[in-house]
Amino acid sequence: MIVPEDESASRDEPTRPPVANPGSPDPATAAHAGPRTHVRGSRWQIGAVRLTAVFGSILTIVLFGSIAPGCSREPSPPAVAAAPAAAAVPSTLAIKSVECRSCHEDIYKTWSDSHHGHAHRVVNAISEADAFSPRTFELHGVGYEVALENGRPSFTEIRPNRPPQRFNPDYVLGYTPLTQYVVPTGAGRYQLSELAFDPAKKEWFNVFGDERREPGEWGHWTGRGMNWNSMCAHCHLTDYKKNYNATTDTY
């Protein structure tokens, strides 16, 4: 059998595939390596460009957002102020007067017996016993009931076509020629009652005289015209702070 020269040569010494250079492409795929490497490189470059553009856009937005408010001609709206702490009630301010006593005993005694010393004080059952001894009466077509309930003064308004309303005053203004009562109505607000007591005659009367003010009116004792916080306290107390919050309409 005659064997072709090239075939016998391949049998005697098998042809070994060339060792590929680690840094070069496989010879078997050399025909495709160039174009594929070129395509991959192009895609990587395109991706890098797009990524750079995205980061550039984000950076531009961030910088513009931080600079723009400072350049705006219109001022930014102010932040809503947090609600202040509850207003210091008059009793805490009254303690300041007592604190003066240790160093100024004579001055304190003179002051405490004066009209200024009684300009604003805490209601108590002993000092208001005459005013709130149980009774009923009528003024300006409004019925009233006054009493001491568990040692605390109270008065009830009975108006036509309205349910009775009971109030418990916390403070009292004055002691002669009249006493007038300060009533808490919520949200830190205090109102000065139209009902006043004459200690000399031992009778109740309406501070508005013959004028009849109705609920809902600005000048009624429950309205803003008779609000203790804004209309009375600054004269009856020293170092008073109103602490009004316009956002919540509270004190």
ChimeraX attribute file (.defattr): number of C-alpha atoms within 10 A of each C-alpha:
attribute: neighborCount
match mode: 1-to-1
recipient: residues
	/A:1	3
	/A:2	5
	/A:3	8
	/A:4	8
	/A:5	9
	/A:6	8
	/A:7	10
	/A:8	12
	/A:9	12
	/A:10	11
	/A:11	10
	/A:12	8
	/A:13	8
	/A:14	10
	/A:15	9
	/A:16	7
	/A:17	8
	/A:18	8
	/A:19	8
	/A:20	11
	/A:21	9
	/A:22	7
	/A:23	6
	/A:24	9
	/A:25	15
	/A:26	15
	/A:27	14
	/A:28	10
	/A:29	9
	/A:30	12
	/A:31	11
	/A:32	12
	/A:33	15
	/A:34	11
	/A:35	11
	/A:36	12
	/A:37	12
	/A:38	11
	/A:39	12
	/A:40	11
	/A:41	12
	/A:42	12
	/A:43	12
	/A:44	12
	/A:45	12
	/A:46	12
	/A:47	12
	/A:48	12
	/A:49	11
	/A:50	12
	/A:51	12
	/A:52	12
	/A:53	12
	/A:54	12
	/A:55	11
	/A:56	12
	/A:57	12
	/A:58	12
	/A:59	12
	/A:60	12
	/A:61	12
	/A:62	12
	/A:63	11
	/A:64	11
	/A:65	11
	/A:66	11
	/A:67	11
	/A:68	11
	/A:69	12
	/A:70	11
	/A:71	9
	/A:72	9
	/A:73	8
	/A:74	8
	/A:75	9
	/A:76	9
	/A:77	6
	/A:78	6
	/A:79	6
	/A:80	7
	/A:81	9
	/A:82	9
	/A:83	14
	/A:84	11
	/A:85	8
	/A:86	12
	/A:87	17
	/A:88	14
	/A:89	13
	/A:90	18
	/A:91	13
	/A:92	9
	/A:93	14
	/A:94	16
	/A:95	10
	/A:96	12
	/A:97	14
	/A:98	13
	/A:99	11
	/A:100	12
	/A:101	13
	/A:102	9
	/A:103	9
	/A:104	11
	/A:105	12
	/A:106	10
	/A:107	11
	/A:108	17
	/A:109	12
	/A:110	10
	/A:111	14
	/A:112	14
	/A:113	10
	/A:114	12
	/A:115	13
	/A:116	13
	/A:117	19
	/A:118	18
	/A:119	17
	/A:120	23
	/A:121	20
	/A:122	16
	/A:123	18
	/A:124	16
	/A:125	16
	/A:126	10
	/A:127	11
	/A:128	18
	/A:129	15
	/A:130	14
	/A:131	21
	/A:132	21
	/A:133	14
	/A:134	15
	/A:135	11
	/A:136	12
	/A:137	13
	/A:138	13
	/A:139	14
	/A:140	13
	/A:141	11
	/A:142	11
	/A:143	15
	/A:144	20
	/A:145	18
	/A:146	20
	/A:147	18
	/A:148	18
	/A:149	13
	/A:150	7
	/A:151	11
	/A:152	17
	/A:153	22
	/A:154	18
	/A:155	21
	/A:156	16
	/A:157	18
	/A:158	17
	/A:159	14
	/A:160	10
	/A:161	6
	/A:162	8
	/A:163	9
	/A:164	13
	/A:165	11
	/A:166	14
	/A:167	16
	/A:168	18
	/A:169	23
	/A:170	19
	/A:171	19
	/A:172	22
	/A:173	22
	/A:174	18
	/A:175	20
	/A:176	12
	/A:177	10
	/A:178	18
	/A:179	19
	/A:180	20
	/A:181	23
	/A:182	23
	/A:183	22
	/A:184	16
	/A:185	13
	/A:186	10
	/A:187	12
	/A:188	17
	/A:189	18
	/A:190	25
	/A:191	25
	/A:192	26
	/A:193	21
	/A:194	18
	/A:195	18
	/A:196	20
	/A:197	23
	/A:198	17
	/A:199	16
	/A:200	9
	/A:201	9
	/A:202	10
	/A:203	13
	/A:204	20
	/A:205	16
	/A:206	15
	/A:207	15
	/A:208	14
	/A:209	10
	/A:210	9
	/A:211	9
	/A:212	12
	/A:213	14
	/A:214	12
	/A:215	10
	/A:216	11
	/A:217	12
	/A:218	14
	/A:219	16
	/A:220	20
	/A:221	23
	/A:222	20
	/A:223	15
	/A:224	17
	/A:225	15
	/A:226	19
	/A:227	22
	/A:228	21
	/A:229	21
	/A:230	18
	/A:231	13
	/A:232	15
	/A:233	19
	/A:234	14
	/A:235	11
	/A:236	17
	/A:237	17
	/A:238	13
	/A:239	10
	/A:240	16
	/A:241	15
	/A:242	17
	/A:243	17
	/A:244	18
	/A:245	13
	/A:246	10
	/A:247	10
	/A:248	10
	/A:249	10
	/A:250	17
	/A:251	22
